[in-house]
Amino acid sequence: MRVLVAEDEAMLAELVAEGLRQYGMAVDVALDGDAALERLFVNDYDVLVLDRDLPGTHGDEVCRQVVASASRTRILMLTAAGQTSDLVGGLALGADDYLSKPFEYPELVARVQALARRATRAVPPVLERDGVTLDMPRRQAFRDGRYLRLSPKEFAVLEVLLVADGTVVSAEELLERAWDENADPFTSAVRITMSKLRAKLGEPSLIETVPGSGYRI
């Protein structure tokens, strides 16, 4: 799951981003509307968490452009106002959901997760394959009933592999889906994370390396 947080309050933006990353999401941050549009043009996001009152290109205009582009990105609009007229106005622009500040963090996470499910093909909340069970709402993983203590990144990689349902996932796609835009495409992060994940899954080995192509379960 890849998310863009467009929020001009830098501290709030980073707090939201770091919190979402704890749920295995790859999160980028834009502090103004122009930067948000640049990132939206380059990257394929599942969800845009959009402050309505952005400097530069206003949040309303960012929303209009995303909707006009027929992007699959879902929009959660944030605003400091809580009036019904603001809610109606935000949704009329094409936002998929609306949340007033201040908000409860668990509600934000739940709304982002719900929108992400709408941005992609339907995925069951519990994934199972070859004895591996991934309970996404509870953020728990098991192999043959044995609990796996995974880091958020390991959980995200395992989720991408299970959703692929036996097809090969390239290292580039893993970087795209499980890391943010700051990830170096030449980094060994995928290989290192895959090695740790394999060790935690144990024997017999489940993750197959397909030379020149990627990985699959």
Backbone torsions as a table, in degrees:
resi	resn	phi	psi	omega
1	MET	NA	127.3	-178.9
2	ARG	-118.4	131.3	-172.5
3	VAL	-129.5	141.0	170.4
4	LEU	-111.7	124.6	175.5
5	VAL	-101.7	112.6	178.2
6	ALA	-107.0	101.1	-173.0
7	GLU	-150.2	127.8	-174.7
8	ASP	-81.6	-15.9	174.2
9	GLU	-81.9	101.6	-170.5
10	ALA	-56.3	-42.6	-178.4
11	MET	-64.9	-43.9	178.6
12	LEU	-64.7	-41.6	-179.7
13	ALA	-59.6	-44.2	-179.1
14	GLU	-70.1	-36.9	177.1
15	LEU	-62.6	-44.1	178.4
16	VAL	-63.5	-45.3	-178.4
17	ALA	-62.0	-47.2	-178.8
18	GLU	-63.6	-38.1	178.4
19	GLY	-63.9	-44.1	179.6
20	LEU	-65.8	-34.3	178.2
21	ARG	-63.9	-28.2	177.4
22	GLN	-65.7	-16.2	176.3
23	TYR	-100.2	18.9	175.0
24	GLY	80.5	11.4	-179.6
25	MET	-86.8	148.0	171.7
26	ALA	-91.8	119.1	-170.4
27	VAL	-124.8	128.7	171.9
28	ASP	-110.1	159.2	-177.6
29	VAL	-126.6	137.0	172.3
30	ALA	-126.8	133.0	-175.9
31	LEU	-97.9	-1.0	175.0
32	ASP	-152.4	169.2	-175.4
33	GLY	-65.7	-35.4	180.0
34	ASP	-64.6	-44.9	178.8
35	ALA	-64.4	-36.9	178.5
36	ALA	-61.6	-46.0	-179.5
37	LEU	-64.4	-37.7	177.8
38	GLU	-60.6	-45.9	-178.8
39	ARG	-68.8	-37.9	179.1
40	LEU	-65.4	-29.8	178.5
41	PHE	-72.2	-34.7	-174.1
42	VAL	-88.6	-40.6	-171.6
43	ASN	-110.5	154.4	179.2
44	ASP	-99.5	102.1	-177.2
45	TYR	-99.2	145.4	173.3
46	ASP	-78.7	-41.7	-175.5
47	VAL	-138.0	139.8	171.7
48	LEU	-112.5	116.9	172.9
49	VAL	-91.6	108.0	-165.6
50	LEU	-117.6	115.5	172.0
51	ASP	-72.2	129.3	-175.3
52	ARG	-68.7	-31.2	-175.0
53	ASP	-101.6	56.8	178.9
54	LEU	-78.2	145.3	170.9
55	PRO	-74.6	169.5	-176.1
56	GLY	71.4	-130.3	173.2
57	THR	-67.6	120.7	-175.8
58	HIS	-61.3	151.2	179.3
59	GLY	-56.9	-35.1	178.2
60	ASP	-61.0	-41.6	-178.9
61	GLU	-71.0	-36.6	174.9
62	VAL	-59.2	-45.1	179.3
63	CYS	-60.3	-46.4	-179.3
64	ARG	-58.5	-44.1	-177.0
65	GLN	-68.4	-37.8	177.6
66	VAL	-63.6	-44.9	179.6
67	VAL	-65.1	-43.1	-178.0
68	ALA	-64.9	-27.1	-178.6
69	SER	-80.0	-2.8	-178.2
70	ALA	60.3	30.3	178.1
71	SER	-67.0	151.0	176.4
72	ARG	-80.8	-7.7	-178.7
73	THR	-61.7	128.2	177.8
74	ARG	-90.7	145.6	-172.9
75	ILE	-115.4	122.6	171.1
76	LEU	-106.6	111.2	-175.7
77	MET	-91.9	132.8	177.6
78	LEU	-108.6	144.6	176.5
79	THR	-151.5	153.6	176.4
80	ALA	-80.1	-14.4	-179.4
81	ALA	-92.2	147.0	-178.7
82	GLY	-122.6	18.6	-178.9
83	GLN	-76.6	151.5	179.3
84	THR	-59.6	-36.0	-179.0
85	SER	-63.5	-35.8	177.6
86	ASP	-68.1	-40.7	177.0
87	LEU	-59.9	-49.3	-178.9
88	VAL	-63.2	-41.9	-179.3
89	GLY	-62.4	-43.3	180.0
90	GLY	-64.3	-43.5	179.7
91	LEU	-69.0	-32.9	178.7
92	ALA	-65.6	-26.3	177.9
93	LEU	-73.9	-15.1	179.9
94	GLY	114.7	2.9	176.3
95	ALA	-63.1	146.7	-178.9
96	ASP	-86.8	-25.3	-179.5
97	ASP	-154.6	168.2	-169.9
98	TYR	-146.7	134.5	-179.2
99	LEU	-140.7	128.0	-179.0
100	SER	-88.8	143.3	172.5
101	LYS	-85.9	147.1	-8.4
102	PRO	-74.1	150.1	-178.2
103	PHE	-122.9	159.7	174.4
104	GLU	-82.8	128.6	-173.6
105	TYR	-59.2	-42.8	178.1
106	PRO	-57.6	-32.8	178.0
107	GLU	-68.1	-41.1	177.4
108	LEU	-59.4	-47.1	-179.8
109	VAL	-60.2	-45.6	-178.8
110	ALA	-62.2	-40.1	-180.0
111	ARG	-68.7	-40.5	177.5
112	VAL	-62.7	-44.9	179.6
113	GLN	-62.3	-40.9	179.4
114	ALA	-64.2	-42.1	179.5
115	LEU	-67.9	-37.0	179.3
116	ALA	-62.7	-36.2	177.9
117	ARG	-64.8	-31.5	178.5
118	ARG	-77.4	-23.1	-178.3
119	ALA	-79.4	-21.3	-177.4
120	THR	-122.6	174.6	177.9
121	ARG	-63.9	151.5	-175.9
122	ALA	-58.8	129.6	178.6
123	VAL	-124.2	129.3	179.7
124	PRO	-63.8	151.8	-178.2
125	PRO	-65.9	-23.5	177.5
126	VAL	-121.2	120.3	179.1
127	LEU	-101.3	138.1	-179.6
128	GLU	-137.9	134.3	176.5
129	ARG	-162.8	128.2	175.5
130	ASP	51.3	42.3	177.0
131	GLY	85.1	-3.6	178.1
132	VAL	-96.2	130.4	177.8
133	THR	-121.1	128.6	179.3
134	LEU	-120.7	109.6	179.1
135	ASP	-96.2	98.2	-172.3
136	MET	-70.6	-41.2	178.2
137	PRO	-59.8	-36.6	-178.9
138	ARG	-92.9	-4.8	-178.6
139	ARG	54.5	49.3	-179.8
140	GLN	-126.5	145.4	178.8
141	ALA	-131.6	144.2	-179.0
142	PHE	-139.3	150.2	167.0
143	ARG	-126.5	118.3	-177.5
144	ASP	50.6	40.8	178.3
145	GLY	84.8	-7.5	-180.0
146	ARG	-88.2	126.4	-178.6
147	TYR	-68.9	134.1	179.0
148	LEU	-107.6	121.7	179.8
149	ARG	-88.5	92.1	-174.6
150	LEU	-102.7	147.0	171.3
151	SER	-74.3	162.2	177.7
152	PRO	-54.5	-38.2	-179.3
153	LYS	-70.6	-41.7	177.5
154	GLU	-63.2	-39.9	177.8
155	PHE	-61.9	-44.0	-178.6
156	ALA	-63.9	-42.1	179.3
157	VAL	-64.4	-44.2	178.7
158	LEU	-62.1	-38.6	178.2
159	GLU	-62.0	-45.5	179.7
160	VAL	-60.2	-42.6	-179.4
161	LEU	-66.1	-41.2	-179.6
162	LEU	-69.6	-40.2	178.3
163	VAL	-62.5	-32.5	179.7
164	ALA	-65.3	-17.9	172.2
165	ASP	55.4	47.9	174.8
166	GLY	94.2	-10.5	177.7
167	THR	-84.3	160.3	-176.5
168	VAL	-78.2	135.7	176.4
169	VAL	-114.5	122.9	-178.2
170	SER	-75.1	161.0	176.5
171	ALA	-62.6	-35.9	178.5
172	GLU	-63.2	-40.9	179.4
173	GLU	-68.3	-37.2	176.7
174	LEU	-63.1	-42.0	176.1
175	LEU	-61.1	-39.4	-178.6
176	GLU	-67.5	-39.3	-172.2
177	ARG	-92.3	-25.7	-172.1
178	ALA	-116.4	-9.4	177.9
179	TRP	-120.9	168.4	179.1
180	ASP	-97.5	-174.7	-173.1
181	GLU	-68.5	-13.4	179.8
182	ASN	-81.8	-4.8	-179.5
183	ALA	-70.3	129.3	177.6
184	ASP	-74.8	123.3	-179.0
185	PRO	-62.2	-15.7	179.8
186	PHE	-101.7	8.4	-178.4
187	THR	-72.0	159.8	176.0
188	SER	-95.4	15.4	-175.6
189	ALA	-58.1	-42.0	-179.3
190	VAL	-64.4	-47.2	-178.9
191	ARG	-61.6	-42.7	-179.1
192	ILE	-67.0	-45.0	178.9
193	THR	-62.8	-40.6	179.8
194	MET	-63.7	-39.7	179.3
195	SER	-63.2	-43.6	179.3
196	LYS	-66.4	-39.9	-179.8
197	LEU	-64.7	-41.9	178.4
198	ARG	-61.1	-41.8	-179.3
199	ALA	-63.0	-39.9	-178.3
200	LYS	-73.8	-32.1	177.3
201	LEU	-69.7	-31.0	177.0
202	GLY	79.6	-168.9	-177.2
203	GLU	-99.7	152.2	-6.1
204	PRO	-69.1	152.7	-176.2
205	SER	-62.6	135.8	-179.3
206	LEU	-104.4	-34.3	-175.2
207	ILE	-86.7	118.9	-179.4
208	GLU	-97.5	134.0	172.7
209	THR	-91.3	123.4	177.1
210	VAL	-101.0	105.6	-174.2
211	PRO	-50.6	128.9	177.4
212	GLY	77.1	-2.5	-175.8
213	SER	-124.0	-48.9	-178.4
214	GLY	152.1	-137.1	-174.1
215	TYR	-135.6	155.8	174.1
216	ARG	-157.2	157.0	172.3
217	ILE	-111.8	NA	NA
